[in-house]
Amino acid sequence: HMNTDNKIGLMSVADLSGKRFLIPDYQRGYRWESQQVTDLLKDLKSFMEGSNSGYYCLQPLAVKKVTPDIVSLRDSIEKAFYEDDEMVIERLSGVLSDTISWEVIDGQQRLTTIYILIRLLQKSKNEPYSLSYTTRDKSHSFLKDIHSKTKKEAEDNIDFLHMYQAYHTADNWLKDKDPDDSNNLRGRLLDVIQNRVKFIWYESIGENAIKVFTRLNIGKISLTNAELIKATLLNKSNYPDETGLSFISLQMEMAKKWDEIEYALQNEEFWLFLNDVSNVKPTRIDFLF
């Protein structure tokens, strides 16, 4: 079961503004292929054309807060003075401005792709959020200036090559769909990505990040779809008009109904009337969704 301290909620891309994300070394690099980038764009376009309300939900972004370590901070300061290395100074200024970093345990491929799409669609210099791969010391500046990178620079390593290809796949797809941007496809898409695309934000507290990563990636995610739906249902921010006690009683009523449904589905005879014996689920209410 979920650690009660862990925080779960929804975060729009605009909510991620100013956050610094680190992709740790136990993860593979950026590997999205052209097809995956195109599929996401098609999906976002049809979502945009299909409704003027609601939001487009991305899979969980599992993160862990990283606070600056004082020893490495001292080492970095010394190194920066002796080497005058731009990357070290940039990292330092982030740490010194007391910015907390977020280690990305899961969801890095989408987080990187969304970043790349915003860099493509946005003319300004501002980053949507900061992103760097700990195994690639120039990844932050490569992503930040991806619009001006050449194929030759991208061939430095496999991660950069995939990032470069994702950027140009998206650019070509947009040119094909709206050649002179007469329908302002880029502007509309940027607005949707920033304000109506939401990540399920899962903040892991007091757990070992590598263990969480392993659990999420071997198909044993501790959050079943049903648990994610339940978290959304019981989330106060979805009921702006409800106040104090009336919201608590509504919450309790929903939780009680939820448990009754789960309990009814735990009845073997009833369950097997609806399901094959091989259909084993951690929570049976998933069946309804």
N, C-alpha and C positions, 0 to 999 in steps of 0.2 A: 504493500500500500504506500501511497504517497506520504512522504515526510510532511508532517503538518506545518513545518516552518517554510516549506517551499512556496514560492509565490507564483500564481498563474493568472494571466489576464490577456487582454488584447492590446497590441501596440501598433499604431499606424506608423508608416515610414516617417511621417512628420514628427512623431513622438521620439524617434530614434536620433533626431538631430542633436549633434554635439557629443554623442556617445562614441567612445573609442572601443573598437572590437579587435580582439587578437585571435587569430586562428592558430591554435597550439600545434606543436610538432608531432603529436601522436595522430594527427589527422592526415589524410591524403590531401594533395593539393586541389586546385580548382580543375574540375574535369567535365564541365558541361559541354556537350557537343552542340553543333548548329541546330539539330532537330529539336533538342530540348528548349533552346532559346526561342525558336520559332513557335513551338507549341505554347509556351508561356505567353508570347505576344498575341497569338491568335485568341487565346483564352481571355486575356485582358481586353482585347478589342471587342469580343462578343459580349463580355460582361458590361463594358462601357456603353455599347449600343443597346443592350437589353434592358437596362434599368437606370433610373436616375437616383435611386436610393439604395440603402444597404451597403455592404462592403464585401470585398473579395478576400477570403481568408486563406492565408498560406499555412503550411505545416508548422509545427512547433519550432521555435527558436529557443534552444536550451542554452542557458548562459550561467556563468558563475562570476561573481564580482571579484576583481583582482585589485588589491590595494598595493600601492608602491612599497617595495621592500627597501628599507633604509640603507642596507649594506650595498646593494647593487646601485642604489641612487648615488651613494658616495663615489663608487667606482666609475659610474657614468660621468659624474662631474669632472673627476680627474682626467678621464679619457678624453672628454670633450675639450678640456683646456689644452691637453698635449697634442691632440690630433686635429682639432678644429674640424671634425668630421660632421658634415651637414646632417646626416641621418641621426647621429648621436644627439646633436643639439636639438633637432626637431623632437626626438623622443623625450629628451630632457625637459623641453619647454612644456610638453604635455604633462609630464609628471609634476613639474614644479607648479603648474597652474592648478595643481591639486585635482587633476582629472582622474577619475577612477576608470580603469579599463574593465572590459567584459570579455572573459574567455568564452569563446563560442564552442559549446560541447556538441551541438547538433544544429543543422540548418545553414551551415556555411555556404553551400552551393547556391541556395536561393538568395542569401544575404549578399553574396558577391554579385550575382546576376542582376539583382535589383539595383545595386550600386552602379554597375556598368550601364544599365539602361538610363539611370538618372543622369550620369555623366554625358551620355549621348544626347538626351533630350533637353538638358538644361544648359543654357548658354553661359550662365554665370560661373564664377570661380569657386563658389562655395560648395563644399562637399556635403552630401546628405548626412553622412556620418563618417567616422574614420575607420579604416579597415587595413590591417596588415597581417601577413602570414609570417609567423616567427621563424620559419625555415628559409624565408626569402627576404634578405635585408633591404631590398629596394622595392618590395611589393607595394608599400604605401605610395611612394612617389610614382610608380608605374601606373597604378590604378587612378591616381589623382590626375595624371596628365595623359590618360589613355588615348584621348582624341588626337594627340600629336605624335604618338609612338609609331615607329616604322616596323615593317615586318621583320627587318633585320634585328632591331632591338628586342622584338618579341621572341626571337629565336634563341635568346639567352637561356631560357629554360622552358620546360613543358607547361608549367602553370601560366607563365606570361603568354605563351602561344595560345592557350585556350581562352584566356581573357581577351586577347587581341581578336581572335576569331569570333567570340561572342559579340563583341562591340560591332564588328563589321557585318556580321550576319544580321544583327538587328537594324543597322543602318541601311543595308540593302533591302531588307524586308519593308521598311518604312518608305524608301524611295519607290519601291514597286507598288505599294498600296496607295500612295498619295504623292506622285512624282514632284509636283511643285509646292507641296504642302498647302494646297488651296483650301482643303477642308480642316486645316489646323490640327491634323491628326496628332502631331508631336506634342502640341500644347495641351490637348485634351488628355492624351495618354499620360503626360507628366502629372497633370492634376489628379488623375485616377490613382496613379502609383503613389503619389505623396499623401493623398488624403483618404483614399478608399480601399487601399490594399492594407491588410492588417496581418501581422504575425501573431501566432499564439505565443505569448511570452512566458517561458517557463524558467524561473530563476531558482537554481539549485542552491540550497543553503546548507552548509556543514556536511556535504557529501563529497566523496572523492570524485573529482571530475572524470578521471579515466574510467572509473567503475560505471558512472552514469553514462558516459559515451558508449561503453561496451554494451550496457543494458539496452540503450536506445537503438543500437545498431545490430543487435543480433535478434531483432524482432521481439524482444521481451520488454518493450516500452511499458513503464509502470502505469502510464496513462492510457487506458483504452479509449476508443472513440466515445463510448458512453460517459466516461469520467470527464472528458473534455466538454461534452454537451452539458453535463450536470453542472460543471463549474461555470459555464456561461449562463445557464438558467438561474443559478443562485447568486450571480454577480450583481451587486447593488447598482452598479453604474448602468445596468440595462433597464432600471426602473426609476427614471428621474423624478417621477411624480409621487412616488411612495415615500412616506416619512417614517422615521424611527420605528415605533412599535408595530405599525401596520405592515411595514416591510418585513420585520422579524416574523410576524405570524404568517405572512404570505410564504416566506422562505421555509418555515417549518412545515407548512401544509404541502408545499411542493416536494420537500425532502421526504415527507411521510408517504405521499402518493408514489414517489419514485421507488421507495423501499417496498411498498406493497406490490408494485409491478414486478420488481426483481424477485421478491419472495414467491409470487405466483409462478414465475417462470422456473424457479428452482424445484417445483414439483415435477418429479421425474416423468410421471405418466403424461402430464400435460405437455412437458417439453418434448418427449419422444413422439407425441402425436404430431408435433409441428416440425421436428428436426430428426435428421439422421443421427444414429448413435455416435458417429464419428465427429459430429459437430460440437467440439469442446470449446467453450468460451469462458474467459475469466469472469466476465460479468455477462449475464444472459440477456439483459435489457438491450445489449448491442443488436440483438436479433431484430428489434423493432426499427432500428435505424438503417 
